[in-house]
Amino acid sequence: GGFIPPIKSNGGNVGNVTSRIGGKCEDALDDSTKRCLDMLCGPDGELPEKLRNLEPRLIEHVSNEIMDRDPNVRWDDIAGLDHAKKCVTEMVIWPLLRPDIFKGCRSPGKGLLLFGPPGTGKTMIGKAIAGEAKATFFYISASSLTSKWIGEGEKLVRALFGVACCRQPAVIFVDEIDSLLSQRKSEGEHESSRRLKTQFLIEMEGFDSGSEQILLIGATNRPQELDEAARRRLTKRLYIPLPSSEARAWIIRNLLDKDGLLKLSKEEIETICNLTEGYSGSDMKNLVKDASMGPLREALRQGIEITKLEKEDMRPVTLQDFENALQEVRPSVSLNELGTYDEWNKQFGSLS
Ligand code: ADP
């Protein structure tokens, strides 16, 4: 079900917003921006303190592009990763559902790091957390702050945390967090990227101590680039590894079954699993996609026109389709990289 924010909406009334944005440029705002500010107003019809000095267009961007009203991922959609799911349930979901119990000694960390190879379900976990904890989900890629929002990243970060504050409980998911909190001093590191990093750490500090129900999740494929300050704030660090053989089987079955295409025997699925050692979850998805094209291509080769093609003209997906697809879809993670994750996990990961 969708999350309904406990915030008063003024309905169609997009009247005078002068007082809310400190008397600045209120006439220049278009209706969509006004509506967006209206949604964030408290019961008194005022914009919360935190948002008053922020540019309306940035608030609007956060509300429309970064905030995801319906993350739409459940635990059951995620293959494997039982350990991560258990940790996350205990340290994140329960505290968000029962803040009254999780205080004092039990008060949870407000920062979680998910690290591991790309395409293993880190983003899915973030979305599932928001869904299970009935929290608002915010997704931002840290590299977009430095590339797309040049010079404005700092302001956008303030708007992000400001809006999240008004939408509690909230989960802020920062993808590629290494590009924001990296220890590497790039050649003549830009003043602006240093300021961005500082701003981000300040915002994190701000809700870390308070009673805010905001969780920050950072995701990275390069944990070794995070500096000490970043590690200190991301107190729980979970390794999200490549899927096990069972998890790969689950992904194949789940995707084919959804489309009613699952006709493979248990043994055939096992064979595919043995041939896909080292494939990520996302590689598996691409493999299934490619394999499921096999029957279609064959029907077309036999001369049936695409416009006249009926579902019944296509045979089921076979092991041979997968064997062909394996030639096209190669694993995207190298063995070398895996060693790095293991080492970092031993040194800094939450192994419990
Ligand atoms: P990451 O954030 O780790 O780079 P994502 O969570 O974005 O990876 O996963 C990309 C896609 O790969 C997902 O949308 C899903 O289709 C598939 N996938 C990855 N990991 C899993 C998994 N553990 N279970 C099911 N599907 C997965």
Residues whose N, C-alpha, C, O or C-beta is under 5 A from the ligand:
A	BS01	ADP	D77 I78 A79 P117 P118 G119 T120 G121 K122 T123 M124 G281 S282 K285
